[in-house]
């Protein structure tokens, strides 16, 4: 006879796969301490936050915001996290690039016949590819938005929808983005 696998069983196996491949708090702590000095309390907070992603981000992405002055170690922290997660499971985008007038259609999912619909290089398309890569490999993924304070209003709205719903929509095939950590990087003094 056929053996039927229940949805909860499949979800449990995906969770266990993501959990086993995602960096532990100790891994993140050790990696960050190699790059960041005299900020132990902040490093410990980041390590705890990153390590819980598989526990809390099965339905909607987990958000980590790194704000600080230039030279405070934000980029070093992201580089260490990228190494731990694995380059092929990390996407870096620039918030500054997302303020271009016709850019938001790329982020939100452009209607057929408009700019961005078939553009495989749009951030929206890359984000979908990243989510699909993670789902196929049963791994957690990380989206890094540098200079997020410079994102255009429509791009911010699109990202908030993804954070709220856990779904990247468009082209008629909405994609759930489980097990995604979104890291927003910004400098003090920039207006959000």
C-alpha positions in Angstrom: 0.0 0.0 0.0 0.9 3.7 -0.3 2.3 5.5 2.7 0.7 8.9 3.1 2.9 11.5 4.7 1.0 14.1 6.7 1.6 17.9 6.3 2.8 18.2 9.9 5.3 15.5 9.3 6.7 17.2 6.2 6.8 20.6 8.0 8.6 19.0 10.9 11.3 17.5 8.5 11.8 20.9 6.8 12.1 22.6 10.2 14.6 20.0 11.4 16.6 20.4 8.2 16.6 24.2 8.5 17.5 24.1 12.2 20.4 21.7 11.7 21.9 23.8 9.0 21.3 27.3 10.6 24.1 28.8 12.7 23.8 28.3 16.4 24.0 31.1 18.9 27.5 30.0 19.8 28.6 29.9 16.1 27.2 33.5 15.6 28.7 34.7 18.8 32.2 33.3 18.0 32.1 34.7 14.4 31.0 38.2 15.5 33.5 38.4 18.3 36.3 37.8 15.7 35.2 40.9 13.9 33.7 43.2 16.5 35.4 44.4 19.7 34.2 46.1 22.8 30.5 45.6 22.0 29.9 42.3 23.7 26.3 43.1 24.8 25.3 44.1 21.3 27.1 41.0 19.8 25.3 38.7 22.3 21.9 40.3 21.4 22.5 39.8 17.7 23.7 36.2 18.2 20.5 35.3 20.2 18.3 37.0 17.6 19.9 35.3 14.6 19.9 31.9 16.2 16.2 31.9 16.9 15.2 32.3 13.2 14.2 28.7 12.6 12.0 28.8 15.8 10.0 31.9 14.8 10.3 32.4 11.0 8.4 29.5 9.7 5.5 31.7 8.6 6.9 35.2 8.2 10.5 36.5 8.0 12.5 37.5 11.0 13.8 41.1 11.0 17.1 42.2 12.3 17.9 46.0 12.1 21.6 47.1 12.4 21.8 50.8 12.9 25.0 52.7 13.7 27.5 55.3 12.6 29.9 54.6 9.8 32.7 52.3 10.9 30.7 50.8 13.8 31.0 47.2 12.4 27.6 46.7 10.7 29.3 45.5 7.5 31.7 43.3 9.4 28.7 41.7 11.3 26.9 41.0 8.0 30.1 39.6 6.4 30.4 37.2 9.4 26.7 36.2 9.1 27.0 35.7 5.4 29.9 33.3 5.9 27.9 31.3 8.4 24.7 31.1 6.4 26.6 30.5 3.1 27.0 32.9 0.2 24.5 31.0 -2.0 21.8 31.5 0.6 22.3 35.2 1.1 21.2 38.1 -1.1 22.6 41.6 -0.7 20.6 44.6 -2.1 20.9 48.3 -1.9 18.1 50.4 -0.4 19.4 53.3 -2.4 18.8 51.5 -5.6 15.2 51.0 -4.6 14.3 54.6 -4.7 14.4 54.9 -8.5 10.9 56.0 -9.8 10.0 52.8 -11.7 11.8 50.4 -9.4 8.9 49.6 -7.0 7.2 47.4 -9.7 10.3 45.2 -9.6 9.9 44.8 -5.8 6.2 44.3 -5.6 5.7 42.1 -8.7 5.0 44.0 -11.9 1.9 43.4 -14.0 2.4 41.6 -17.2 3.7 43.9 -20.0 5.4 46.4 -17.6 9.0 46.9 -16.6 10.2 44.3 -14.2 7.8 41.5 -15.1 10.3 39.4 -16.9 13.4 41.0 -15.5 15.4 38.2 -13.8 17.8 40.8 -12.4 15.2 42.8 -10.4 15.5 42.6 -6.7 12.0 41.2 -6.5 13.0 38.4 -8.9 16.2 37.7 -7.0 14.3 37.7 -3.7 11.9 35.0 -5.1 14.9 33.0 -6.4 16.5 33.2 -3.0 13.3 32.0 -1.2 12.9 29.2 -3.8 16.5 28.2 -3.3 16.0 28.0 0.5 12.8 26.0 0.1 14.3 23.5 -2.3 17.4 23.0 -0.1 15.3 23.1 3.1 17.6 25.8 4.4 17.2 29.2 5.9 18.1 32.2 3.8 19.2 35.8 4.5 18.2 39.0 2.7 20.5 42.0 3.5 19.2 45.5 2.6 22.0 48.0 2.9 21.0 51.6 3.4 17.4 50.7 3.9 16.6 54.2 5.1 17.0 55.3 1.4 14.4 52.9 0.1 11.5 54.5 -1.8 8.0 54.5 -0.2 6.6 51.8 -2.5 9.6 49.6 -1.8 9.1 50.0 1.9 5.4 49.2 1.6 6.3 46.0 -0.4 8.8 44.9 2.2 6.3 45.5 5.0 3.8 43.3 3.1 6.3 40.5 2.9 7.2 40.9 6.6 3.5 41.0 7.5 2.2 38.1 5.3 5.3 36.0 4.7 4.4 35.9 1.0 6.2 37.4 -2.0 3.4 37.8 -4.6 3.4 38.4 -8.3 3.1 36.7 -11.7 0.1 34.8 -10.3 2.2 32.5 -8.2 2.5 33.8 -4.7 5.5 32.3 -2.9 5.6 31.8 0.9 9.0 32.8 2.3 9.6 30.6 5.3 12.8 30.6 7.2 14.1 34.0 6.0 16.1 36.5 8.0 15.9 40.0 6.7 18.8 42.2 7.8 18.3 46.0 7.4 21.4 48.1 7.7 21.3 51.9 8.2 23.4 54.8 9.5 22.3 57.0 12.4 21.0 60.3 11.3 19.2 59.0 8.2 15.4 59.4 8.1 13.4 56.2 7.8 
